[in-house]
Each structure stands twice: as structure tokens, then as C-alpha cells.
Amino acid sequence: MELRTFPRRDVREFLDRLVCLKVKDGRAAAKVRLRKRFDVSAFPTLVLMDPTGTVLLNSAGGPGPEQFVQALASPVQRAMIEAQNEQRWVDAAAHCHTLLNYFRRVDAVVEVAQRVFDSSSSEVAFLKAYAAASRNHRVKLADARKNLRPARRVSGQPKLQPRSRVEFRSSPGDRGVARQALGRFAERWPNDVKSLKNSLVEMSVVGQMVPWKLVDGNRFAGLLVRVQAAGAKLQSARESTVEELWKEIQAVLIQKPKAGAFETSAESVGPVFPGHAGIRDVTMLSHGVRFLEVARIDVTKLLTPKLLGDRLAPNLTDGRAIQRQQLLSTPEFAILFSENRNSVQILPAGQAGTTSRPPVLLAPLPFGGAATIIADSYVTKGVWQLGVKSDKSIHCSASGLPIVWGRSAAPAAMKGGPPRLPNDEGFRTLGFAVYGDWGGYLFPVLVVQLRNASSLSDSLVSVEIMRVRKARPSTTDDEMRVVLPTRARIYDFTVKPVEMYRGREPKKWPARWRSLLRADAKATYLRATRPRVAESADEKKGGQHADR
Amino acid sequence: MRIIKTLTVLLLFVAWSHAEEIKWETDFERARERSVKEGKLLFIDFDADW
């Protein structure tokens, strides 16, 4: 280690931030006492102890030079997660701080720390704890915030993170900020939302469902975030914590359909969606810090025998009657999010967990209903394309509203909208661009409608998320925006502009685009600052002891 | 002139490399005290002479 590990620059740099103690072999009483205390039976033995005296690591034998930093980072990470599970926010924040500061060079660790930070149930509580921890650890709040939120300011993109103490006190937290972001999306691209709604109206026979289908879609996206948080906490959580989380999840999941929503139309079965169908039981499997959620939907609540028997049966052919039987005999479906987070499967419950199957959507679509597919995927800066694919010659159309659900302060944003949908090859795509350095979680909401399917196997639809073009490392955010500069281009999605403007100076962009960007930035800034003023009275009332 | 330049560069290099060395404590109590005071993790390396 002396020769190979410690001289390394990265090792040296992070050891420089710790207090390092070397205890050489010897018979001095103090050394013997220390060896006994830490149960040293081999050389070298590495011990990592936090300021409170808790031993985070006691490992006989030294890791290789390459793994050294990682080996010391993971126990701190575990300690942080444990502290968070036990709601010891100050400890968790201190460890988080340790990780972010000391192990900044290990990207993976920073990512995990950031994720745990993101999953904290209350951002404000965490930041307050962080501020307290910072005092103990002699770190300024400004530094703390800088460490936790390394978001770079992007021109034209409001910075959602608190910029001052007042803002910090009045920060509405993760959910609030996310809600703001969503609202801002609707404000910013009202036509997209409108056209999406229109397309939903066209595609869904029951127009009445449309408004709250969208709302549910958003809520469901929020739910996924929370389920992920639960996954992180599940790692070493106690039973009671899991139970509590579970109750919380179920409370969000189980939503009864609005009264009469299905009664207004005789033809439609309606979309298959947890919010509509009502989830009877939810089970979750945790794959480490990755999350796998299996939700069983009680489809019988959606396809009530009354609805099927009285209204649909006379119109069904024999084949469809069989489908009906199949659906009723396997009433429970599972939504399975694959572990690599880029596909979603809706399967009969019996088949849940068969990860070798290709991603398929199996939903009672042959009746002419529409299904809402929500696939979540972590996307980074680049131009992405979402494809809906069906190998059957069925009529399939899709529309979608991609929602980038990043860290609340991340400058991740996206521009996109319902694509123009060719009808011939059964392949639909939805293009959008993600700019900003951090990316975010993407929740495209697709509505797929199959009109001419004649059997259950015809209604298999696979959903794929693919990135068409990765952004060059040097691509600026403004360049990314130019990929989809105007609404017209959003609908006529093409990756051509990236090629066109590769290597050109920004000042050579068309003046109209630049003015658009400027106007956009100004409007966004005004929108971002306006509500703050209105809420100032509440801020004063609510946040007086926040920074003590 | 060239010799002076070279010597200066060498001197700077030596100073830099010296400054980059890890500072090891040798007394546990003192290291512990520093760890608490500065809010830093304490890293102990039990090592043999041979």
C-alpha cells in the first residue's frame, strides 16, 4: 500500500480530507491496546471511524489501489442510508456531506448519495438537518448547498433550488417543486398539452375520462418517484418502516374511479390504468437500490361483468367472447418495470417476474379501449426517441407527454410533444430532447389504441425507449434547445438540426431563434419569480425558526 | 539563466511533491481529538514494518 496505493493522486487527495493515523507494528502498550480495541489480526488492517466514535469499516487486508476509494466510500454510504431510515437526519446529512465532499471523485458514490438525498421524504427537513450538521462540521450552509445541488444555472431555465435563506425557508420541498415544474410545463407549452388532450379525446371514446386521466398520469409519475424512494429505504429498513411506506404507497395507488366515468358510454371499456382500475393489492420486490415494482391491477373492477355482459357481449364476435373469458379468468395483471429501467411490461400476474420475455403490453385493448403506458427511464442529455412497436398488423396509435422528473433543482428539461403519427407500419415514435447536464427521470405517457385486433395475442405491444442521438460533451444547452426550437419542429421531429448546426457559432443562429430563446428566458424568469412575491406573507409566518 | 530557471522549476517541483504527501498522525488520542474537532472521519491504517 505504501508503494502502490498511497502515492496515487486520487487516494492522496481524499485521504487528505480525513484524519489519518498510522499505527505501526510494535510492542508498545498503546499500540497493543489499539490493536486489541480494533481486533487487529492481520496487516494491513484499515479502520474508518466517524467523529461520534462509530466504526464504519474494519477490514483486514488492503484493497487494491483502484478500489481503495470505493472500499472506503461504501461503508459511509451504508451509514448514511441507515441513519436516514432511522430518521437521524443530522447523522445522515453529515454522512452525505462526507460522501459528497470526500468521495466526490467516485462518480458512482456521488450518484448514490444524490439519489438517497433525492429520496428523502422531506427535502426541507433534510436541508435543515444539513445546516445543523454543517455547523457541527464547520461547513458553511452555502457550501453545503453547493455540494448537494451542483446544478449549474442554465440560461432561460429558472433555478428551482433555493437561492436565499428566505427562499430556503419557503421552499415547498420536492413535491412542491415538482408540481411547480409540471405547472410550468403546461404554462410553457400550453398547445402541446392542449393537443395531447385533444388527441386523448379523439382516441378515447369516453371523453369524460380525459381530464383526470392526465392528472392521474402525473400523479402516477409522482408515485413512481415515491416508490423508488421506498426501494432505497427498503434496503435495510425495519419492518415497521416498510409497513408505513407501504401504506403510503397504497394510499396513493388506490384511487377509485370517478362515479359514472364508465357509465357514459356503451362502447368503451376504458383505459387500463391503476388509477382507474383500482389496485387491490400491491407487492414490491426490491433489487438492491434498484427498484422493481409489481402492481397487481384488479381488472375486474374495470371490466365489470355487468359492463361486459350487458353492454359489450352482444357486439362481440366469438373470438372476442373468448377474450372476455380469458380476461375474466385472469383478472389480475402485473405492471412490471424492468430492472434496467427502460421498458415496461404489463403481464398477467402469473407471468410476472419472467424477465426473459420481451417487453409487452397485454391489456384488454381489443375492445377498442386505450391503454396508458407509463415507462420510466433515466435519460441524460441528448435527443431521445420513444418508440411503440407492434409486430402485428393492427391499428396502433400513440401519443404522449414526456415528463422529465428530475431532481427538483436539476436544470434538466425537455421539449417535446405529441408526434406526427404515421399509420402504416405499426411503429410510432415520440421524439424529444433533453437538455441540461443532469438529465432526469422520464415518464412518457402513451396512449395506445388498438382497433382491429381480433385476438388477445394481437394486442401485444412492445414499448421501447431509445436514444437517437447522444449529445456531444461540448454541446451547450442552448444548442440542445435549438434541436427543437419551435413548436412546428416539435411536431415534425427530426434530428437534422443537430447536424445542421454542428460546429457553428451560436451567433450565427437565426436571429428569430435567439429572440425566441431570450423571450422564453424572460417569461420563464418572470413566472418563476412572481409567485414568490405573492407568498411572502406566508413565508414570514411559516419560516421564522427555520435557520436556527 | 537557463540553469537558474531549471533549478527554480526543480525547487518548485520538490516543494509541490512534498506538500502533496499524506499527513499521518501517530498518536491515537490526538488523532481522535482532531477528528471530533474538525468533524472528519478518522482513518486508521494498522501496518507492519516489514
Interface residues (C-beta under 8 A of the other chain):
Chain A: M1 E2 F6 R12 L15 D16 R17 L18 V19 C20 L21 K22 V23 K24 D25 G26 A30 L34 R35 F38 V40 F43 P44 T45 L46 V47 L48 M49 D50 P51 L56 L72 V76 A94 T98 Y102 N136 H137 R138 V139
Chain B: E20 E21 I22 K23 W24 E25 T26 D27 F28 A31 R34 S35 V36 E38 G39 K40 L41 L42 F43 I44 D45 F46 D47 A48 D49 W50
